[in-house]
Amino acid sequence: MVHVDGDLTTCCLDEHLENRLGNLREHSLAELWEGETIQRWRLAQVEGRFEDSGPLCTRCNWQSAGAYPPDKVQAWLRRFRDRHGS
């Protein structure tokens, strides 16, 4: 979610920027989209570790909304681990 001042967060419900990823005036969208912070967030989400995703994720009732199909999750995890050596 991009706020009017360029702040980028992981969620449209994050009006107080608790999961702030950065600002588009300071970094490109590509830098923020592939940055370490969002990669850690994605991995925690995929692994179901919502408590590691940020303060909003454990309280969220949208955890399963738009869930990725299991085969695509596994493919993403393989690519992630190949890139990041995890």
N, CA, C and O atoms as CSV, one atom per row, in Angstrom:
chain,resi,resn,atom,element,x,y,z
A,1,MET,N,N,0.840,-1.161,0.000
A,1,MET,CA,C,0.000,0.000,0.000
A,1,MET,C,C,0.892,1.232,0.000
A,1,MET,O,O,1.800,1.350,0.822
A,2,VAL,N,N,0.635,2.126,-0.905
A,2,VAL,CA,C,1.393,3.374,-0.977
A,2,VAL,C,C,0.529,4.496,-0.399
A,2,VAL,O,O,-0.589,4.731,-0.858
A,3,HIS,N,N,1.054,5.177,0.600
A,3,HIS,CA,C,0.352,6.311,1.193
A,3,HIS,C,C,0.632,7.566,0.359
A,3,HIS,O,O,1.557,7.574,-0.453
A,4,VAL,N,N,-0.143,8.603,0.551
A,4,VAL,CA,C,-0.047,9.809,-0.275
A,4,VAL,C,C,1.321,10.485,-0.195
A,4,VAL,O,O,1.710,11.190,-1.126
A,5,ASP,N,N,2.049,10.287,0.887
A,5,ASP,CA,C,3.368,10.911,1.021
A,5,ASP,C,C,4.497,10.030,0.492
A,5,ASP,O,O,5.670,10.387,0.599
A,6,GLY,N,N,4.136,8.867,-0.086
A,6,GLY,CA,C,5.134,7.964,-0.660
A,6,GLY,C,C,5.544,6.831,0.256
A,6,GLY,O,O,6.302,5.955,-0.160
A,7,ASP,N,N,5.062,6.821,1.503
A,7,ASP,CA,C,5.384,5.706,2.398
A,7,ASP,C,C,4.742,4.425,1.879
A,7,ASP,O,O,3.591,4.422,1.444
A,8,LEU,N,N,5.503,3.345,1.933
A,8,LEU,CA,C,5.044,2.046,1.468
A,8,LEU,C,C,4.929,1.115,2.661
A,8,LEU,O,O,5.838,1.038,3.487
A,9,THR,N,N,3.809,0.407,2.751
A,9,THR,CA,C,3.584,-0.539,3.829
A,9,THR,C,C,3.070,-1.844,3.244
A,9,THR,O,O,2.712,-1.907,2.068
A,10,THR,N,N,3.035,-2.873,4.060
A,10,THR,CA,C,2.642,-4.194,3.580
A,10,THR,C,C,1.142,-4.378,3.430
A,10,THR,O,O,0.694,-5.354,2.828
A,11,CYS,N,N,0.352,-3.440,3.977
A,11,CYS,CA,C,-1.080,-3.702,4.064
A,11,CYS,C,C,-1.912,-2.428,3.912
A,11,CYS,O,O,-1.527,-1.363,4.396
A,12,CYS,N,N,-3.032,-2.547,3.251
A,12,CYS,CA,C,-3.926,-1.401,3.088
A,12,CYS,C,C,-4.586,-1.004,4.404
A,12,CYS,O,O,-5.113,0.104,4.508
A,13,LEU,N,N,-4.574,-1.855,5.389
A,13,LEU,CA,C,-5.147,-1.539,6.699
A,13,LEU,C,C,-4.135,-0.881,7.635
A,13,LEU,O,O,-4.476,-0.527,8.763
A,14,ASP,N,N,-2.912,-0.717,7.183
A,14,ASP,CA,C,-1.834,-0.182,8.021
A,14,ASP,C,C,-1.791,1.344,7.952
A,14,ASP,O,O,-0.844,1.924,7.421
A,15,GLU,N,N,-2.806,1.974,8.485
A,15,GLU,CA,C,-2.901,3.437,8.404
A,15,GLU,C,C,-1.880,4.153,9.279
A,15,GLU,O,O,-1.600,5.330,9.056
A,16,HIS,N,N,-1.317,3.461,10.274
A,16,HIS,CA,C,-0.320,4.078,11.162
A,16,HIS,C,C,1.111,3.650,10.818
A,16,HIS,O,O,2.044,3.914,11.576
A,17,LEU,N,N,1.271,2.992,9.675
A,17,LEU,CA,C,2.592,2.587,9.154
A,17,LEU,C,C,3.382,1.714,10.127
A,17,LEU,O,O,4.587,1.894,10.302
A,18,GLU,N,N,2.687,0.770,10.755
A,18,GLU,CA,C,3.370,-0.151,11.669
A,18,GLU,C,C,4.274,-1.129,10.924
A,18,GLU,O,O,5.245,-1.630,11.491
A,19,ASN,N,N,3.965,-1.403,9.666
A,19,ASN,CA,C,4.779,-2.294,8.826
A,19,ASN,C,C,5.408,-1.504,7.675
A,19,ASN,O,O,5.439,-1.977,6.539
A,20,ARG,N,N,5.896,-0.330,7.965
A,20,ARG,CA,C,6.474,0.549,6.941
A,20,ARG,C,C,7.698,-0.109,6.307
A,20,ARG,O,O,8.577,-0.620,7.001
A,21,LEU,N,N,7.734,-0.083,4.982
A,21,LEU,CA,C,8.856,-0.659,4.227
A,21,LEU,C,C,9.843,0.406,3.765
A,21,LEU,O,O,11.005,0.095,3.504
A,22,GLY,N,N,9.409,1.632,3.661
A,22,GLY,CA,C,10.255,2.713,3.183
A,22,GLY,C,C,9.404,3.749,2.483
A,22,GLY,O,O,8.176,3.719,2.562
A,23,ASN,N,N,10.063,4.661,1.802
A,23,ASN,CA,C,9.373,5.745,1.124
A,23,ASN,C,C,9.834,5.806,-0.329
A,23,ASN,O,O,11.026,5.711,-0.618
A,24,LEU,N,N,8.881,5.964,-1.231
A,24,LEU,CA,C,9.182,5.979,-2.663
A,24,LEU,C,C,9.916,7.238,-3.107
A,24,LEU,O,O,10.437,7.279,-4.221
A,25,ARG,N,N,9.968,8.248,-2.278
A,25,ARG,CA,C,10.768,9.433,-2.604
A,25,ARG,C,C,12.241,9.203,-2.295
A,25,ARG,O,O,13.112,9.908,-2.804
A,26,GLU,N,N,12.508,8.207,-1.455
A,26,GLU,CA,C,13.883,7.905,-1.043
A,26,GLU,C,C,14.453,6.670,-1.728
A,26,GLU,O,O,15.667,6.548,-1.885
A,27,HIS,N,N,13.570,5.746,-2.138
A,27,HIS,CA,C,13.990,4.486,-2.765
A,27,HIS,C,C,13.042,4.157,-3.902
A,27,HIS,O,O,11.880,4.563,-3.886
A,28,SER,N,N,13.531,3.428,-4.880
A,28,SER,CA,C,12.657,2.999,-5.969
A,28,SER,C,C,11.731,1.891,-5.482
A,28,SER,O,O,12.017,1.209,-4.498
A,29,LEU,N,N,10.623,1.727,-6.185
A,29,LEU,CA,C,9.706,0.642,-5.849
A,29,LEU,C,C,10.425,-0.703,-5.958
A,29,LEU,O,O,10.212,-1.587,-5.128
A,30,ALA,N,N,11.257,-0.860,-6.956
A,30,ALA,CA,C,12.004,-2.121,-7.125
A,30,ALA,C,C,12.886,-2.401,-5.911
A,30,ALA,O,O,12.947,-3.536,-5.439
A,31,GLU,N,N,13.570,-1.371,-5.401
A,31,GLU,CA,C,14.419,-1.557,-4.218
A,31,GLU,C,C,13.595,-2.009,-3.018
A,31,GLU,O,O,13.991,-2.926,-2.299
A,32,LEU,N,N,12.461,-1.374,-2.805
A,32,LEU,CA,C,11.624,-1.727,-1.664
A,32,LEU,C,C,10.947,-3.081,-1.855
A,32,LEU,O,O,10.815,-3.851,-0.904
A,33,TRP,N,N,10.517,-3.371,-3.081
A,33,TRP,CA,C,9.812,-4.619,-3.393
A,33,TRP,C,C,10.719,-5.833,-3.238
A,33,TRP,O,O,10.247,-6.916,-2.893
A,34,GLU,N,N,11.994,-5.669,-3.483
A,34,GLU,CA,C,12.949,-6.774,-3.371
A,34,GLU,C,C,13.857,-6.638,-2.150
A,34,GLU,O,O,14.800,-7.415,-1.997
A,35,GLY,N,N,13.590,-5.671,-1.287
A,35,GLY,CA,C,14.435,-5.414,-0.134
A,35,GLY,C,C,14.356,-6.501,0.927
A,35,GLY,O,O,13.471,-7.356,0.916
A,36,GLU,N,N,15.302,-6.436,1.832
A,36,GLU,CA,C,15.418,-7.431,2.897
A,36,GLU,C,C,14.181,-7.446,3.801
A,36,GLU,O,O,13.730,-8.514,4.215
A,37,THR,N,N,13.636,-6.272,4.106
A,37,THR,CA,C,12.477,-6.205,5.002
A,37,THR,C,C,11.275,-6.935,4.433
A,37,THR,O,O,10.650,-7.732,5.132
A,38,ILE,N,N,10.939,-6.673,3.166
A,38,ILE,CA,C,9.767,-7.328,2.571
A,38,ILE,C,C,10.031,-8.813,2.333
A,38,ILE,O,O,9.106,-9.622,2.399
A,39,GLN,N,N,11.274,-9.177,2.060
A,39,GLN,CA,C,11.587,-10.599,1.873
A,39,GLN,C,C,11.378,-11.370,3.174
A,39,GLN,O,O,10.834,-12.474,3.163
A,40,ARG,N,N,11.815,-10.786,4.307
A,40,ARG,CA,C,11.582,-11.434,5.608
A,40,ARG,C,C,10.084,-11.530,5.887
A,40,ARG,O,O,9.603,-12.544,6.394
A,41,TRP,N,N,9.345,-10.460,5.549
A,41,TRP,CA,C,7.906,-10.447,5.761
A,41,TRP,C,C,7.235,-11.534,4.924
A,41,TRP,O,O,6.392,-12.278,5.427
A,42,ARG,N,N,7.606,-11.625,3.654
A,42,ARG,CA,C,7.007,-12.643,2.776
A,42,ARG,C,C,7.270,-14.047,3.292
A,42,ARG,O,O,6.370,-14.887,3.327
A,43,LEU,N,N,8.512,-14.296,3.693
A,43,LEU,CA,C,8.856,-15.629,4.189
A,43,LEU,C,C,8.037,-15.964,5.426
A,43,LEU,O,O,7.511,-17.072,5.532
A,44,ALA,N,N,7.920,-15.040,6.355
A,44,ALA,CA,C,7.124,-15.277,7.558
A,44,ALA,C,C,5.668,-15.542,7.194
A,44,ALA,O,O,5.038,-16.425,7.775
A,45,GLN,N,N,5.127,-14.787,6.240
A,45,GLN,CA,C,3.744,-14.993,5.807
A,45,GLN,C,C,3.556,-16.388,5.215
A,45,GLN,O,O,2.623,-17.104,5.577
A,46,VAL,N,N,4.444,-16.762,4.310
A,46,VAL,CA,C,4.337,-18.055,3.637
A,46,VAL,C,C,4.458,-19.208,4.631
A,46,VAL,O,O,3.797,-20.238,4.490
A,47,GLU,N,N,5.310,-19.019,5.634
A,47,GLU,CA,C,5.510,-20.070,6.635
A,47,GLU,C,C,4.474,-20.017,7.757
A,47,GLU,O,O,4.510,-20.845,8.667
A,48,GLY,N,N,3.550,-19.053,7.702
A,48,GLY,CA,C,2.518,-18.962,8.716
A,48,GLY,C,C,2.991,-18.381,10.039
A,48,GLY,O,O,2.318,-18.533,11.059
A,49,ARG,N,N,4.139,-17.719,10.033
A,49,ARG,CA,C,4.684,-17.100,11.243
A,49,ARG,C,C,4.241,-15.634,11.287
A,49,ARG,O,O,5.056,-14.723,11.141
A,50,PHE,N,N,2.961,-15.426,11.487
A,50,PHE,CA,C,2.396,-14.082,11.417
A,50,PHE,C,C,2.946,-13.162,12.506
A,50,PHE,O,O,2.999,-11.946,12.326
A,51,GLU,N,N,3.354,-13.742,13.631
A,51,GLU,CA,C,3.940,-12.929,14.699
A,51,GLU,C,C,5.267,-12.315,14.272
A,51,GLU,O,O,5.688,-11.308,14.842
A,52,ASP,N,N,5.932,-12.898,13.285
A,52,ASP,CA,C,7.199,-12.372,12.766
A,52,ASP,C,C,6.996,-11.425,11.579
A,52,ASP,O,O,7.960,-10.870,11.052
A,53,SER,N,N,5.747,-11.244,11.164
A,53,SER,CA,C,5.449,-10.394,10.019
A,53,SER,C,C,5.264,-8.937,10.400
A,53,SER,O,O,5.309,-8.059,9.539
A,54,GLY,N,N,5.062,-8.681,11.648
A,54,GLY,CA,C,4.829,-7.319,12.099
A,54,GLY,C,C,3.672,-7.269,13.071
A,54,GLY,O,O,2.949,-8.251,13.237
A,55,PRO,N,N,3.496,-6.138,13.708
A,55,PRO,CA,C,2.504,-6.039,14.773
A,55,PRO,C,C,1.052,-6.198,14.327
A,55,PRO,O,O,0.197,-6.533,15.146
A,56,LEU,N,N,0.761,-5.968,13.071
A,56,LEU,CA,C,-0.618,-6.075,12.606
A,56,LEU,C,C,-1.029,-7.495,12.253
A,56,LEU,O,O,-2.203,-7.844,12.376
A,57,CYS,N,N,-0.103,-8.304,11.826
A,57,CYS,CA,C,-0.436,-9.589,11.203
A,57,CYS,C,C,-1.056,-10.597,12.159
A,57,CYS,O,O,-1.871,-11.415,11.731
A,58,THR,N,N,-0.697,-10.567,13.435
A,58,THR,CA,C,-1.305,-11.520,14.371
A,58,THR,C,C,-2.758,-11.162,14.675
A,58,THR,O,O,-3.540,-12.024,15.075
A,59,ARG,N,N,-3.116,-9.909,14.488
A,59,ARG,CA,C,-4.481,-9.462,14.765
A,59,ARG,C,C,-5.361,-9.477,13.516
A,59,ARG,O,O,-6.549,-9.161,13.581
A,60,CYS,N,N,-4.781,-9.840,12.400
A,60,CYS,CA,C,-5.481,-9.716,11.125
A,60,CYS,C,C,-6.415,-10.898,10.874
A,60,CYS,O,O,-6.061,-12.052,11.119
A,61,ASN,N,N,-7.614,-10.585,10.381
A,61,ASN,CA,C,-8.544,-11.649,10.003
A,61,ASN,C,C,-8.460,-11.961,8.510
A,61,ASN,O,O,-9.292,-12.701,7.985
A,62,TRP,N,N,-7.465,-11.402,7.826
A,62,TRP,CA,C,-7.287,-11.628,6.395
A,62,TRP,C,C,-6.128,-12.581,6.114
A,62,TRP,O,O,-5.689,-12.684,4.969
A,63,GLN,N,N,-5.625,-13.277,7.128
A,63,GLN,CA,C,-4.448,-14.124,6.936
A,63,GLN,C,C,-4.625,-15.149,5.824
A,63,GLN,O,O,-3.660,-15.487,5.137
A,64,SER,N,N,-5.821,-15.638,5.641
A,64,SER,CA,C,-6.028,-16.650,4.610
A,64,SER,C,C,-6.612,-16.072,3.326
A,64,SER,O,O,-6.774,-16.799,2.346
A,65,ALA,N,N,-6.929,-14.792,3.314
A,65,ALA,CA,C,-7.513,-14.186,2.114
A,65,ALA,C,C,-6.483,-14.142,1.003
A,65,ALA,O,O,-5.365,-13.664,1.198
A,66,GLY,N,N,-6.854,-14.631,-0.139
A,66,GLY,CA,C,-5.938,-14.600,-1.271
A,66,GLY,C,C,-4.763,-15.541,-1.112
A,66,GLY,O,O,-3.714,-15.340,-1.724
A,67,ALA,N,N,-4.931,-16.564,-0.294
A,67,ALA,CA,C,-3.834,-17.494,-0.038
A,67,ALA,C,C,-3.325,-18.082,-1.350
A,67,ALA,O,O,-4.093,-18.436,-2.245
A,68,TYR,N,N,-2.021,-18.169,-1.425
A,68,TYR,CA,C,-1.373,-18.759,-2.588
A,68,TYR,C,C,-1.623,-20.256,-2.615
A,68,TYR,O,O,-1.646,-20.888,-1.559
A,69,PRO,N,N,-1.810,-20.834,-3.772
A,69,PRO,CA,C,-1.941,-22.289,-3.852
A,69,PRO,C,C,-0.648,-22.956,-3.352
A,69,PRO,O,O,0.441,-22.441,-3.607
A,70,PRO,N,N,-0.748,-24.072,-2.659
A,70,PRO,CA,C,0.432,-24.719,-2.066
A,70,PRO,C,C,1.582,-24.972,-3.045
A,70,PRO,O,O,2.745,-24.817,-2.671
A,71,ASP,N,N,1.283,-25.357,-4.287
A,71,ASP,CA,C,2.359,-25.613,-5.241
A,71,ASP,C,C,3.115,-24.325,-5.581
A,71,ASP,O,O,4.331,-24.352,-5.772
A,72,LYS,N,N,2.403,-23.206,-5.658
A,72,LYS,CA,C,3.067,-21.933,-5.934
A,72,LYS,C,C,3.869,-21.461,-4.727
A,72,LYS,O,O,4.923,-20.844,-4.884
A,73,VAL,N,N,3.381,-21.747,-3.534
A,73,VAL,CA,C,4.130,-21.408,-2.322
A,73,VAL,C,C,5.452,-22.167,-2.308
A,73,VAL,O,O,6.501,-21.585,-2.030
A,74,GLN,N,N,5.409,-23.443,-2.602
A,74,GLN,CA,C,6.636,-24.250,-2.594
A,74,GLN,C,C,7.615,-23.774,-3.670
A,74,GLN,O,O,8.823,-23.738,-3.434
A,75,ALA,N,N,7.109,-23.416,-4.830
A,75,ALA,CA,C,7.975,-22.900,-5.894
A,75,ALA,C,C,8.610,-21.585,-5.461
A,75,ALA,O,O,9.799,-21.368,-5.695
A,76,TRP,N,N,7.833,-20.705,-4.834
A,76,TRP,CA,C,8.383,-19.435,-4.343
A,76,TRP,C,C,9.439,-19.686,-3.279
A,76,TRP,O,O,10.493,-19.049,-3.298
A,77,LEU,N,N,9.179,-20.605,-2.348
A,77,LEU,CA,C,10.153,-20.923,-1.305
A,77,LEU,C,C,11.464,-21.435,-1.889
A,77,LEU,O,O,12.540,-21.066,-1.419
A,78,ARG,N,N,11.379,-22.284,-2.910
A,78,ARG,CA,C,12.601,-22.792,-3.556
A,78,ARG,C,C,13.405,-21.651,-4.164
A,78,ARG,O,O,14.620,-21.576,-3.978
A,79,ARG,N,N,12.727,-20.756,-4.894
A,79,ARG,CA,C,13.418,-19.609,-5.487
A,79,ARG,C,C,14.009,-18.707,-4.406
A,79,ARG,O,O,15.139,-18.237,-4.541
A,80,PHE,N,N,13.264,-18.468,-3.352
A,80,PHE,CA,C,13.730,-17.626,-2.254
A,80,PHE,C,C,14.980,-18.232,-1.629
A,80,PHE,O,O,15.970,-17.532,-1.419
A,81,ARG,N,N,14.940,-19.497,-1.339
A,81,ARG,CA,C,16.079,-20.159,-0.685
A,81,ARG,C,C,17.279,-20.238,-1.606
A,81,ARG,O,O,18.419,-20.134,-1.153
A,82,ASP,N,N,17.034,-20.421,-2.903
A,82,ASP,CA,C,18.149,-20.403,-3.858
A,82,ASP,C,C,18.846,-19.055,-3.879
A,82,ASP,O,O,20.073,-18.982,-3.932
A,83,ARG,N,N,18.058,-17.987,-3.838
A,83,ARG,CA,C,18.613,-16.634,-3.866
A,83,ARG,C,C,19.268,-16.209,-2.574
A,83,ARG,O,O,20.270,-15.495,-2.575
A,84,HIS,N,N,18.689,-16.658,-1.462
A,84,HIS,CA,C,19.119,-16.143,-0.162
A,84,HIS,C,C,19.871,-17.167,0.676
A,84,HIS,O,O,20.281,-16.869,1.798
A,85,GLY,N,N,20.054,-18.357,0.149
A,85,GLY,CA,C,20.830,-19.366,0.858
A,85,GLY,C,C,20.210,-19.821,2.170
A,85,GLY,O,O,20.919,-20.194,3.104
A,86,SER,N,N,18.909,-19.788,2.235
A,86,SER,CA,C,18.238,-20.219,3.473
A,86,SER,C,C,17.888,-21.673,3.422
A,86,SER,O,O,17.320,-22.205,4.375
